[in-house]
Amino acid sequence: MSSDQPFVLRWGIISTGAIAAKFVSDVLIDPRTRAVGDVVHKVAVIGSRDAAKAKEFVNKFGRGDRSIKAYGTYEEVYADKDVDAVYIGTPHTHHYQNSKDAILAKKHVLCEKPVTSNATELKSLMSLAKENGVFFMEAMWTRFQPLACAFKRVLEDGRLGPPVSLRADLSDDLDIENLPTSHRILDPKLGGGALLDLGPYPMVWAIMTMYEHPDNKGEEPGHIAASMLKTPITGVDATTTFVLTFNRTLKAQAILSCSITLPKTRPGANIRFRNGNIIIDAPIYKPGAFTVEYFDKLGSGNVETSETKEFSYIGGGWHFQADEVARCIRDGKLESSEWGHDKSLLEMKVFDEVRRQGGYKFPDGVEQVLG
Ligand SMILES: NC(=O)c1ccc[n+]([C@@H]2O[C@H](COP(=O)([O-])OP(=O)(O)OC[C@H]3O[C@@H](n4cnc5c(N)ncnc54)[C@H](OP(=O)(O)O)[C@@H]3O)[C@@H](O)[C@H]2O)c1
């Protein structure tokens, strides 16, 4: 369908937390500032567990738009006829129930990472979204940033050959000794710890580089090895390392790590090929640049040429995923071809296995659907 008018997507926002504020601030930036003319975002409704918080959020982040409604329950957001798509920014272990409620109300859903607590919850949501004919996506914003698109083009041009080894880390010293134990980063009932909060980012680079590689033919890694260091404060993982071996068709290994007790590493990721390297700046959730190095001859390790690509734009980078959601909904798609259900499912299966090997079990009742 072609039209001169941009497609308007009307969002209902669930929660008034830190990431909801960033998402709303970004989607309210004029898309033309990022050369997008085919879609526009309207924030229709903000939903909080507390009506006063919702009103305060509208006043603070609504850019003076007096038509934005503020509700004191999430249910009112799901029921609102002016909402096309629901954005979910609650703690991890609430994502399943919030997404389920939105889908059952026939709303399209963009849900924060990690999309659920486990793979079984995600499978259940994937089926429910299909049955209800709604779009559903994990908010894996890094995948839609201009840098990620340029990175994919370098991989696709084939000069480097297939990837062999990748190291990616996301660490952030969150000063956990001074956080309340009820904070979502520390509380196992909210899926606390490094893996679920920061682990999606090393995962997205492994998925973009290895899982999506044509030689991989859509295979999941044949082997996963993982180890967790837990904090004595609440027993959640403070530092986690996991190695994914793509040994079925592509022969490649991703060594991934995350920590809530260390500052960021530089670079954020390093990807090695027989013909060169790609070095990604930190932080890997929103790198500002990456460098491609080409060797003088296969396997020599001598860098003959290198090129650094830098990226900047207005906003925090969360709006690119929103544009993808709008286009998919406009075009009647139920999932994104860039970050489809299979990729989120792989992420959740890997996290289940990493937690199993690391001995991190959620308290009883946290997981809403068990495998
Ligand atoms: N994409 C990114 O860059 C990014 C960055 C940070 C976090 N995240 C993800 O976004 C989610 C939220 O993170 P955040 O940092 O925004 O957390 P946050 O600041 O603690 O906000 C979470 C919000 O969820 C609502 N909520 C509902 N039930 C809750 C409960 N039992 N305990 C606490 N809050 C509850 C609250 O809003 P109301 O009181 O208004 O209902 C709260 O403000 C997490 O899954 C995280 O992984 C993504």
The ligand as an SDF file (V2000), in Angstrom:
LIG
                    3D

 48 52  0  0  0  0  0  0  0  0999 V2000
   16.5500   -1.6590   26.0660 N   0  0  0  0  0  0  0  0  0  0  0  0
   17.2880   -1.0870   26.9890 C   0  0  0  0  0  0  0  0  0  0  0  0
   18.2030   -0.3140   26.7110 O   0  0  0  0  0  0  0  0  0  0  0  0
   16.9900   -1.3600   28.4240 C   0  0  0  0  0  0  0  0  0  0  0  0
   17.6160   -0.5860   29.4100 C   0  0  0  0  0  0  0  0  0  0  0  0
   17.2560   -0.7880   30.7280 C   0  0  0  0  0  0  0  0  0  0  0  0
   16.3240   -1.7650   31.0550 C   0  0  0  0  0  0  0  0  0  0  0  0
   15.7610   -2.5150   30.0650 N   0  0  0  0  0  0  0  0  0  0  0  0
   14.7590   -3.5430   30.3870 C   0  0  0  0  0  0  0  0  0  0  0  0
   13.5530   -2.8850   30.7520 O   0  0  0  0  0  0  0  0  0  0  0  0
   12.9420   -3.5370   31.8650 C   0  0  0  0  0  0  0  0  0  0  0  0
   12.7220   -2.5110   32.9680 C   0  0  0  0  0  0  0  0  0  0  0  0
   13.9670   -1.9550   33.3520 O   0  0  0  0  0  0  0  0  0  0  0  0
   14.0610   -0.4890   34.0420 P   0  0  0  0  0  0  0  0  0  0  0  0
   15.4950   -0.2370   34.2330 O   0  0  0  0  0  0  0  0  0  0  0  0
   13.2480    0.4690   33.2930 O   0  0  0  0  0  0  0  0  0  0  0  0
   13.4080   -0.8130   35.4450 O   0  0  0  0  0  0  0  0  0  0  0  0
   12.7530    0.2110   36.4670 P   0  0  0  0  0  0  0  0  0  0  0  0
   13.3110    1.5630   36.2950 O   0  0  0  0  0  0  0  0  0  0  0  0
   12.8170   -0.4430   37.7990 O   0  0  0  0  0  0  0  0  0  0  0  0
   11.2350    0.2870   36.0030 O   0  0  0  0  0  0  0  0  0  0  0  0
   10.3910   -0.8260   35.9970 C   0  0  0  0  0  0  0  0  0  0  0  0
    8.9450   -0.3420   36.0670 C   0  0  0  0  0  0  0  0  0  0  0  0
    8.1040   -1.4920   35.9940 O   0  0  0  0  0  0  0  0  0  0  0  0
    6.9330   -1.2870   36.7670 C   0  0  0  0  0  0  0  0  0  0  0  0
    6.7480   -2.4550   37.6390 N   0  0  0  0  0  0  0  0  0  0  0  0
    5.7340   -3.3300   37.5580 C   0  0  0  0  0  0  0  0  0  0  0  0
    5.8410   -4.2830   38.4840 N   0  0  0  0  0  0  0  0  0  0  0  0
    6.9620   -4.0090   39.1850 C   0  0  0  0  0  0  0  0  0  0  0  0
    7.5940   -4.6380   40.2950 C   0  0  0  0  0  0  0  0  0  0  0  0
    7.0960   -5.7330   40.8780 N   0  0  0  0  0  0  0  0  0  0  0  0
    8.7160   -4.0930   40.7600 N   0  0  0  0  0  0  0  0  0  0  0  0
    9.2460   -2.9910   40.1950 C   0  0  0  0  0  0  0  0  0  0  0  0
    8.6700   -2.3530   39.1480 N   0  0  0  0  0  0  0  0  0  0  0  0
    7.5330   -2.8530   38.6490 C   0  0  0  0  0  0  0  0  0  0  0  0
    7.1230    0.0230   37.5220 C   0  0  0  0  0  0  0  0  0  0  0  0
    6.3380    1.0100   36.8540 O   0  0  0  0  0  0  0  0  0  0  0  0
    4.9340    1.4930   37.4500 P   0  0  0  0  0  0  0  0  0  0  0  0
    5.1540    1.6710   38.9230 O   0  0  0  0  0  0  0  0  0  0  0  0
    4.7030    2.7560   36.7360 O   0  0  0  0  0  0  0  0  0  0  0  0
    3.9030    0.4640   37.1570 O   0  0  0  0  0  0  0  0  0  0  0  0
    8.5840    0.3600   37.3520 C   0  0  0  0  0  0  0  0  0  0  0  0
    8.8160    1.7430   37.2790 O   0  0  0  0  0  0  0  0  0  0  0  0
   13.8490   -4.7040   32.2380 C   0  0  0  0  0  0  0  0  0  0  0  0
   13.3430   -5.9000   31.7160 O   0  0  0  0  0  0  0  0  0  0  0  0
   15.1940   -4.3700   31.5740 C   0  0  0  0  0  0  0  0  0  0  0  0
   15.9010   -5.5160   31.1260 O   0  0  0  0  0  0  0  0  0  0  0  0
   16.0770   -2.3030   28.7630 C   0  0  0  0  0  0  0  0  0  0  0  0
  1  2  1  0
  2  3  2  0
  2  4  1  0
  4  5  1  0
  4 48  2  0
  5  6  2  0
  6  7  1  0
  7  8  2  0
  8  9  1  0
  8 48  1  0
  9 10  1  0
  9 46  1  0
 10 11  1  0
 11 12  1  0
 11 44  1  0
 12 13  1  0
 13 14  1  0
 14 15  2  0
 14 16  1  0
 14 17  1  0
 17 18  1  0
 18 19  2  0
 18 20  1  0
 18 21  1  0
 21 22  1  0
 22 23  1  0
 23 24  1  0
 23 42  1  0
 24 25  1  0
 25 26  1  0
 25 36  1  0
 26 27  1  0
 26 35  1  0
 27 28  2  0
 28 29  1  0
 29 30  1  0
 29 35  2  0
 30 31  1  0
 30 32  2  0
 32 33  1  0
 33 34  2  0
 34 35  1  0
 36 37  1  0
 36 42  1  0
 37 38  1  0
 38 39  2  0
 38 40  1  0
 38 41  1  0
 42 43  1  0
 44 45  1  0
 44 46  1  0
 46 47  1  0
M  CHG  2   8   1  16  -1
M  END
$$$$
